[in-house]
Amino acid sequence: MKNTIAERIQDFLKQFPPFDSLKREERLSISTQIRVLYVEKGEYIFRQDNPCHDAFYIVREGAIGLYRNFDEEQNLVDVCDVGDLFGLRIMIIKKKYRMSARADEESIVYAIPAKVFEPFIEKNKEVNKFLLGTFAAHARNYYTETEKGQRIDNTISIETAQDLSALRSISYRKKPVTCLPGDIVEEIAKKMTKKKISCIIAVDEHKHPVGIITDRDLRANVVTGKFPVKSHVTEIMVSPVITYAKKLTVAEAQIALIKHDISHLCITKDGTPNSKLIGILSNHDLLVSFGNNPSVLIKETKRVKKPQKLRYIRKQVAQLLTTYLEQDIPTGHILNFISEINDALVIRTVELALKEMPAPPPVTFGFLVLGSQGRREQLLLTDQDNAIVFEDVKEAEYESTQAYFLALANKITKGLHTIGYAYCPAEMMASNPRWCMSLSKWESQFNDWMTTPTEEGTLLSSIFFDFQHIYGNSTMANRLSDVVFEGVNKSNRFLGLLGVSALQKPSPLGFFKQFLVEQNGEHKDTFDIKTRAMMVLIDAARILTLYHNIKGVNNTLRRYEKLAELEPNNAALFESCAKAFRVLIKFRTRQGLLHNDSGRFIKLNTLSKKDKLRLKRCFRPIRDIQEVLRIRFQLKNLM
């Protein structure tokens, strides 16, 4: 006989995560065991400091207030309305309740038993990711863990600067158990059983990680009979592995696990797969670290179904950014966090645009972001800079193929504009046919810029060579990166012309050490911090990175770190350049948030004497790095 109550509960659950990722039959099996609670106004479902229940809850009707006691005073932390979950994190970690849940009005609440829900955590990736975000982010708690309970006015609650749990280095397991790619699966399974571990890392002769095998991989590939137990590790291992450096923070770890949809990270000496393995981090390690971080915004971004809601999330990013700056969080962390959220916003915009298209893409493609976002340095909302590269097709099919991707690009750029990214005045966007081309045409374009450089080509290459693949087929973006380095290796002339461009940037200071301001136009009498200061440091880092064939490093700060390693004699200069850039990007961001603009043009009369001195100190490395370029590429002969 049909269970109509369970059917109604199932119909309700399917509207909300994580239940929307389950199959109908799975939701029905949960629904048959759910307890329906009718809660009077003022009645408590649970109280702070009481032992946790063996269930968590979802609001069916009404509103449930979450309250925290501070100094014998009950403070409202949040209100859960229809579809909101509460009590889930505590149910998993089995601690005492940190808050009380009380009905603010007559409500109906579903109690979902732990024993019913927990099996889906392991076998369903979407449920696992949702749980990870809910568990570690503490998304709905607007209060810090301090005794005073000071409220922070932004969606992501972070602790005080003295105890930022999200920014503390995460603990990972040192001396991970390893094997060789040629080992037999049966033997490594015995080793895993003996060591009581859930994963093993395959390493090469240099102890560099090349693959990973987890319990799940063994179940999916060996227990099912897909591969015999005598198979080699290389046949079932997951490769390549995702690697990070040992200074990984709680927030960075969580974002990495969610972004790559994995359960383990390999910790290596320098953070790349080409260095020695020194540790392993699992999502369990992350969960026990517990910290508030931006991952909840990424999680919310993935759920959004309309670009208008993405705009709301981006506004929350600005609030988060303000808090980070007020608490003087390290620039590198800020850039990482905001860049991951920006990437998630762009990815979701592309996904929504694809859903609006009348047909799927005719061939594979890649969506690239350029300029500051490509360098992962975009903290404020700025103009769009993006491009599309699609798979090569026959000449007869090219026009129709490009037309499809131009239509898609129009939807993407419109969506990004809705979020708050202005259209590029120079139309350096994928909706421009010049920047929506096949792989071979992009290769030709890149080669033209390097072999027959012009003033326009030099300008464009400085923007397009700082690209980052965001969505789609990454192999084409990798190929374009190879084209750049191949072109540079053939001749240093192109780098020299880029160097000339860096030297011709207008100086920040005059002969008498006064700030040089714009002489005319709408920004008359303002100081252009981007062109007169930041761009020289950005350009120099790019040029020297190309010179040293450093691939896969686009961020200016990371570029200077690598350059300091490669050129010990210039390490002090590169470190001073990085320090200056950190100060400049924070200074510009603060100005942008203060005046609700890009922060590029600064009214000097609004600055204190202290701020002016801080800026001038940042200009010292600019002249020195320009001198390095002038000598290395013999730029006197080109100017």
N, C-alpha and C positions, 0 to 999 in steps of 0.2 A: 504494500500500500504506500502511496506517495506521501512523503512527509512535507506537508505544506509549510509548516513553520520553518523547517530547515531550508526549504526552497526560497522563502522570503529573506531569510538571513543571508543566504548565498547571493541573492540578487543585490543585497545591500553591500556586502563585502567586496564584490567584484569592481565596485567603483573606486576603491581606495587601495593604495600601496600598503603593504607588500602583497596583498591578496589578489590584486589585479594581474600579478605575474604567475599565479597558480592556474591550473586547469580547473574546469568546472567541477569535475568529480572530486578533486582535492578540496575545493572550497566546500562542497557538500559534506565531505567526511568531517571537516572541521565544524561545520554548522550544526551537525547532529549532536555535537558534544558541548556546544556553547551554552552557558547559563545566562538567562535573561534576567537582569536586575531592574526593578522599578525603585527608583531612589527619590525620596521626598526632598523638598528644598531644605537645605541645612544639614542633611544626613551625610555622614562620612562613609566613603568607600574604604579608605585606609587612612591611618594617621602617621605623622612624622615620628620616626624612631621606633615604630612597631616592626616586628618581623614581616618580611615580604610574603605575599600570598603565592600560591602555586599557579597563578594566572595573571594575565595582563588584560587591559580593558580597551574597548573602543566605544565612543559615544554614538548611540543610535538616534536619540532625540534629546533636546535640552542642552545644558551647559554644565561642565564640571570645572570648578576652580581649583587650581593647584596653589597651595599656600605653604610658606616656610616661616617657622618661628625664629625671630631674632629678639633677644632681650625681653622675652615673655610677650612680645607683640607679634601678631600673625599678619604676615605681608603677602599680598596676592602676587604670585609670580607669573601666572599665565591662566588663560581660560581655554579649555578644550571644548570645541563644539563638534558638530556632526562630522564623523569620519576620523576624528583625531584619536591617536593612541596615547595611552599613559600607563605607567607601571611596567613597561616592557624591559627597559634597561636593568631595573632593580631585580626583576624576575630572573634575568639571565645571570647576573653576578651574585644573586642570593644574599644581598645585604639588607640592612634595615632601611626603611623608607626615609628618604631625605626630605620629603615634602608630604603634606596631607592633601588628599583629594576629597573635596566636599561639593555637593550639588548646589549650584547657585540658583537653580530652578528645578522644578520637577523634571526628572530625566529618566531615560531608558538607556541602560548600559549593557553591552555584551561582555561577559567574562570568558576569555579564551584560555583554556587550561594549557599549562606549559607542556605536558606530555603529548598534547595534540599538535602543538605548533613546532616544537623543537626538531622533529625529523626533517622538516622542510628547510631548516637552516643550512644543513650540510649539503642536501642534494639540489637545492635551487639557488643558482647564482644571484638572481635578482633579490631574493629574500636575504641572502647572505650580505649583499651590498647594503641593502636597506638597514639591516640590523647593525652593520658596522658603523654606518653613519649615525644612526640613532644612539647606539651604545657609546661611541667615543666622542661624538660632537656635543652631546648634552644640549641639543639645539634649542629646546624651549626654556632653558633656565637662563633668565636674563640677569641673574645675580652671580657675583663671584663667590668663591668659597671662603672669603674672609669673614672674620667674626662680625664685622660691621655690616656685612651684607650690602655693600655699596652697589647701587644699580648702574649698569652701563647702558647707555641709550643706543643700542644697535642690536641687530638680530643675532649675531654671533657673540655670545658672552665669552670674554677672555679674562683671565685673572690679572691681578695687579702686576706691575712691571717686576716686582720682587719675586713673584711666583707664577710665571706664565707657563702653566703645564703644557700648553700646546707647543711652546717653543723650547722646552727642555729637550736635551738629547735623549733619544729613546734607547732603552736597554735591548740588546740583542744577544743571541747565543754565540759565544766565541768558540773557536775550534770546531767548526761544523764537520759532520761526518761526510767523507767524500768517496768517490769511486772513479774509475777510468771509463771513458766512452766504450772501450772494448770489453768491459767486464760482462759476465753473464747475469741476466736478470734474476735467476734463481738465487745466485750467491748474494747479490746486493739485497734481495728481499730478506734473506736470512740475517744479514748484517743489520738491517733496519729493525728486525724483530729483536735481535740480541741487544741492540743499543736502545731499544724502546723509543725510536724516533719516527716521525711521520713523513720525513723527506730526506733525500740524499742528493748531494750535488756532484755532478760529473765535472771533472777538471782535466785540463790538458797537462802536458809535461812541465809547464811553467806555473802550475797551480792556478791558472786562470779558469773561471767558471764557464762551462760551455753548454750545460744543460741541467735540468732538475727532474727528479722523479719523486712523486708524492704517493701516499697511500691510495689516493683517488686514481692516479695513473695506473697503479698496479691492478686495481679493481676493474677499471675500464678496459684495460688492454690485455691483461694476462688472465685474470680470474674468469673473464667472459670467453676466453678461448681465442681471442682475436690474434694474439701472438703466443707462441710456445714459451715455456719457462726457460728454455735454452737460448732465447733471443739475446742479442746484445743490447746494452744500455742505449746505444744510439738509436735503436729502433722504436723505443717507447718514450724516451726522455723528451721533455718540452724544451725547445731551444728557439731563439736565444733567451737567456735569462735577463731579468731586469735587475740592474745593479745600482747601488747608491754608495756614497761615502759614509764613513763611520759617524760623522757629525750630524746625521739625519735626525730631524726633530720629530716629535709625536705627530704634529700636523702634516709635515711632509710625507711621513710614512703612510698615514691614512689616505691622503690624496693619491699617493702612488699606487696603493693596493686597489683603490676604487677605479682609478683611471685606467689601469692595465688589466683589471678584472682578474686578479691573481690572488693567491693566498700566501705567497712567500716572496721576500726580497733578498737578493744576495748583497752582502756588504763587502766591498773590496777596498784595497788600500787607497786608490785615488778616485773611486766611484765609477770607474769604467770597467767593461768586461775584459779589458786588456791589462789588468793588474791582478795581484794576488788576492785570492779569496780569504777574508779574515772573519767572516761571521754570516749568520742567517737570521732573518727576521720574519716571523709569521704573523698572521692577523691575530692570533691568540696573544702574542707579545704586545701587539698594539692595544688590544682590548684591556689588558691588565695595566697598561700605562695610563689610560684614561685622561683625556684632556679635551678642552674646548678648542675648536678650530674651524676654518672656513669650509670644510668639506660639506657641511649641511647645505650651503648655497649651491654647490655643485650637484648635490643630490636633488635639490628642489629644481634646479635647471633642467635636469633630465626628465622631470615629470611634466614640465610646462607644455601646453598644447597651443598657445597663442603667443606671438612675439610681444604683444602688449605686456604680458606678465614677465617676460624677460627684462623689459625696461624697469619694472619694479625691483627685480633682483639686482640689476646693475646699480640702482640707486642705493640699495643696501650695501653694495660693495663700497660706495663712496663713504658711507657711514663707518664701515669697518676700517677703511683706509685712514679716516680721521682719527679713530681710536688708536690705531697702530702708530701713527705719527706722534700723537700726544704722549704715548707711553715709550717713545723712542726705541721701538723695536728695530733690530738691525736691518739695513736696507736690503740685503740679500734675501732675507726671509720675506720681507714685504713684496719684493719683486716676484718671488716664487709663488706666494699665495695668490696674489692678484692675477698673475699670468695664468695660473691654472683655472681660475674662475672665468677669466676672459676667454680662454680656449673653450671651456665648456659652453659658454654663451654662443660662440661662433658655431661650434659643432651642432648645437641644438637648432640654431637658425638654419643651417644647411639641411638638417633632417626635416624640419617643418617645410622648407621650400620644396624639397624632393616630394613630399606628400602631396603638394599642390600641383605637381606636374602631371600632365595627362598620361604619361608613359614613363617607364624606368629609363635611365640613361642608356643610350645606344652602345656606348663603350665605357670602360672604366675611366675615371678622372681623379684628379687631386685638387683640393682647394687649398691655396696658399695665402698666408698673411705676410705682409711685408713691413719694412721700416721698423718702427719702435715695437710693434706687436711681434714682428718676426724676431726681434732681438730679446723679446720678453722683458721689455722696459716700459710698457704702456700702463701707467698707473691711472691717468686721467682719460676721460673720453676725448678722443681726437678724431681727425678725419679718417675715413676708411682708406686703406691701402691693401688691395688683395688681387688675386689672379687665379685663373683656372688653367690647368694643363690636362689635356685629354689624350687618350690613346690614339696612335696614328691610324688613319683610315685611308681607303682608296681616294684618289683625287676626285672622282665622281661623287663620292659621299661626303666630301669635306664640308661643303657649304651647308648641307642639311644638319650635319653633326654639330658644326659650330653654332648654327641657329638654335639647336636644342639647348646647348650650354649657355648661350647668351640669354635665352629666356629664363633658364634656371638662375643665372647670375643676377638678373634683374630682380627676381624674387628674394634672393639672398641679400643683395645690397639694400633693398627696400626694408627687409626685416631688420638688418643691422641699423638702418636709419631710425626705425621705430624704437629700437633699444636706446638710441642716443648717439650713435656714431654718425657724424655728419658725412654727407657725400663729399668725396674728394674734389676740390675745385679744378684740379688738373685731370680729373677722370682717370686716375690710376686705380681702376677698379675692374673686377672681372666682367662687368657689364659692358666694358669697352672692348670691341673686337681686337684691339691691339694687345690686350692682356688676357685674352681667352683664345688659346691656340693649342694645336697638337704638340706633342713632345718634340717632333723633328723641327717644327717651326720655332719653338722656344729655343732649341739647341742652336739653330741658325741665328736667332736674335742675339743670344748671349755671345756667340762667336763674333758676330759683327761688332758688338760693343767693344770687344777686346782687341780685335785685329785691325779695325778701322775706326778708332775712337774719335768721337766728336764731342763737343761741349754738352749736347743733349744726352748722348750715350753715356758719358762719364757720370752725369747727374743721375740718369735712370739706373745705371748699374749700381750706384751707391745705395739705391733704395731696393732694387730687386735682388741684389746679392745677399741681402739680409732677410732671406725668406724662411718661413717655417711651414712645414706640411701640417695641416690641421685635420683634414678629412679626406677619406677616399684612399686611392692607391698610392702608397708612399714610394714605390719603386721609381716612379717618374721624377719625383722631387729629388731622390737620391741621384738619379742620372744627371739632373741639371746641376747639382752640386759638383759632380765629377767633371762636368763640362767646364765649370768655372776654374777649378784647379788645374785642369789640363791646359786651359788657355793661359793661365798665369805662368805655368811651368815652361811654356814655350818662349816667353819673353817677359822681361821685367819692365818693358816700356809702358804697358798698361798700368802697372802699379805706380810707376813714376807719374803718369798723368793724374791718377787718383791722388797722389801726394801733392801735386801742384794745386789741385782743388782744395785740399786741406789747408795748404799754406795761404791760399787766397781768401780764406774766411775772414771777415772783418774783425779787427782786434777788439778785445773787451775794454782796454784802457788806452788813454791818450798819452802823450809825451810827459805830461805832468801828473800821471797816475790817476787821472779823473775818468769816471765811467764815460764811455762813448755811447750816445743815445741816437735813436732814429731821428733823422733831420726833417723828414716830411711824411706825408701819408696819414692814414687813420691812427697809426701808432706813434706819431710824432712825440718826441721827448721821453720815450720809454726805452728801457734797456732790454734788448733781445737776448735773453739768457740761452736760448736754443742755438741760434746761429753764431753768436759771438763767444760762446764758451763750450757748451756741451758737444756741438757737432765736431769740433776739432778733436776732442778726445774720442768720440765715436769713430770718426773717420780713421784716425791713427791706429786705433785698435784693430779695425777691419783690415787695413792695408798690411799691417805687420802680421796679422793672423794668416792672410793669404800668402804672404811672403814665406812663412814657415810651414805652409801646408797643414794647418791645424783645422781638421774637418770636424763638423758637428758641434762647434762652439760659436754661437752667434751673440750671446750676451756680452756686453762691453766689460762688465766686471770680471766675468769668467775669462774673457780674452786676455785681460791684463794679468790675471793669475797665471795663465798658461805661459804668457810671454816672460813673466818673471822667472819661471822655472827654466825656460829655454835660454834666456840671456841673463845669467847671474850678474854680469857686469852692469846691466841696466835695470836690475831688479828694484833698486831704490826708486828710480824714476817711474817705473811701471806701477809700483805700489802707491806712489804719490798721485799718479794719474787716477788710479782706482779710487783712492780716498777722496780726491776732488770731485770725481763723478758722483760718488755717493752723496756728498753734501749738495751738489748742484741739483740732482734729481729730487732729493727731498725738499730742497728750497723751492724748486719750481712747483712741486706737488702741493706744498702748503699754500703757495700763492694762488694756484688754480682753485683749490678748495675754498680759500678765503674770498676770492672774487668770482667764483663760479664760472671760470673760463679755463683755457688751456694752460695758464700760468706762464706762457712764453714771454709776454711783454710786461715788464715790471715798471711801475711808477716809483722812481727812486725816492721821491719825497715821502713815500709811505713807509720807508725802511728806517730802522734805527741805525745809529752809528755802529753798533755791534754787528748787525746783519751785513752792513756794507763792508766791514772789515773781514767778516767770514767769507764773503764773496770774493773779495780781492785776493785772499790767501789761496783760493781755488784756482786763480788764474796763473799762478806761478808755474805749474807743470806744463801749461799749454805751450809756452815759448820753447821749453826744453824738448818736448816731444816733437814739435815742428822742426827743431834743429836736427833731431835724429832722422826724420824723414828727408830733410834737405841733403844731409851728408850721405845717407845710405843709398838714395836713388839719384844722387847727383842732379838735384832739381834746378840748380842754377842754369844748367844748359837747356832746360825745358821751359823756363819761365820767360 
